[in-house]
Amino acid sequence: MPRSAVDGIEGVVEGALRVRVTAAPTGGAANEALLRLLAAELGLPRRAVRLVAGATGRRKLVAVEGIRPEELAARFPGLAL
C-alpha cells in the first residue's frame, strides 16, 4: 500500500504479505521502497529481492534469493509460497 504514514510489514492476509510504504506509486518509487523494505526485514542485500510480476498492480510477486522457503514460512506464518 503506497503513500502510507510509515514503512512496515503488517503481516500475512489471505496468504499474502501486507506491506505499507511511504513512497508514491509513481516512477516505480513504491516498488523500489517495497523491495528495499523486504530486503532489510529479511537481512538480505537489496539485489537478493526482485519484482517478478505486478509492477503496476496492488498485488506483487517477489522473488527472494538467499533464504530458504522454510525460513520465510517460519518468519511469516500463513504466507503462500
N, C-alpha and C positions, 0 to 999 in steps of 0.2 A: 504494500500500500504506500504509494508515494505521497509526498507532502505531509508527512506525519510530524508531530511535535518533537519526537525523538526517534533515533535509530534503535531497533531492537527486535528480538525474536519473541513473539507472543506464545508460540507453542504449536502443537500439531492439531489441525482441524480437518476432519474428514480425510485423513491420510496425507495431507499436505502441510508443509511448514508455513505458518503465517508470519510474515516479516513486515515490519514497518521501516521506511527510510524517510529522511527529511528531504531528500533531493526531489526535484520536479521531474516528471516523466518526459522531459524534452531533451533531444540530442543524446539520448542514451544515458543520461546522468543517473536516473533512478536504477537502471540495470547495473551500472558500474558500482553504485553505492551498495546494492544488494550483494554483488559478488565480493566486494571488499569486506562487508559485514560477515558474510558466511565464512570467508577465509579466516578472518580474525577470530571468530567464535570457535572454529574448529582447530585453530592453532596451525594453520597451513599458510604457505605463501599464496599470494593472490593468483599466481599463474596456475595453481592447482585446482582452481574453481572456474568453470566456464559455462556460459549460457548456451544451451543446445537448441532450445525452442521456446517460443513465446515472447520474443523481444518486444512486441507491441501489445501484448495482452496482459491481463492481470495474473494469469497462471503461467508459470515459467517451468521449464525443465532444465535442471542444472546438473552438470557432470562434476564429480569431485574425485580427484586423484590423491593418493597418499593416505587414505583412511579406508579401513575395511567396512563392508556393509554392516557387519555385526556391531561395530563401534558406533556407526550412525544410528542404528536401531536402539542401542542402549542409551545413547545420548538423547534421542528424540523418540520416545515410545509412541507407537501408533503410526509412525511415518511409513508410507508406502514406498518400498524400494524397487 
